[in-house]
Amino acid sequence: MCPAPPVTGEDIDWNEVWKARQRRHEAARIFFDDPSHDWNKRENAQRYDANAKSEYDERVKMTIAGLDISKNSRVLDIGAGPGTLALPLSPLVKEVTAIEPGAGMIGILNEHTAKNHIKNIRTIQSRWEDIVPARDLKAPYDIVIASLSLTMEDIRESLVKMNAVASQYVYLYWFMDSPFWERMYGNLWQSLHGSTYYPGPKADCLWNVLCQMGIYANVEILPLRKEYRFSTRDEMLAFFMKRFNAKTPEQERVLIEYITPLIREEGGEVIISGDSTFAKIWWKKERAGD
């Protein structure tokens, strides 16, 4: 079902709203980034890949089940990571082109394709913003996917490019509300560091950008669950101390006070989890003469 266009002031440029929110978010990241999210590092990509095999299994199945694909489909996967979608898609389609900026992620994906003798995945290490379709791609693609990878500052420019290289469908997946890990940052950052955490732009802003481009896409709201699993509470504390850049005894106290009520123990593991939602936003390209 395609929602009606939003009623907004004509003076609002939603691409500029997206840019402002993304810049503010990225500026805040300088103070809370931890090296575990450097996807150029092989060990970080390996950790993500290992978690993806279990934690994201249901989401991957749900995503693939919702794509209009066939054995003849050519797919472009933007922000492919270690192949979370590209690998399970490969036996279902003709070919997949996977674009990913992280060297560690691309390395793991290439290892998977070599180990499993997968011949129909082509990898490109690049940001989407730096891709020149005429130079880098073999467009058009039947399906273009960007799953939880819309971190581009100029989202309109990125969307125009996605739409241009698609011949049938574009599928976008982005956060509808603040995911669990983002809520944790928001709840803790002022107490830990005396400054404000700024979340990135969400699907409502993305929808308005698309509308101002003349694209009135279909929208479906889907559940998003995040789990952190640890062998011990000490392992859990060490992880979150690093994640939230907590170094002093007082910061450790604040962190423990916050996360303790969230802990549950199950099967010998220490688990912290939370639910949120994300949006599947997709549209079908209209062909000339339709």
Summary of the structure (lengths in Angstrom):
residues: 290
radius of gyration: 19.9
end to end distance: 19.7
largest distance: 67.6
contacts: 878
relative contact order: 0.15
helix: 46%
strand: 22%
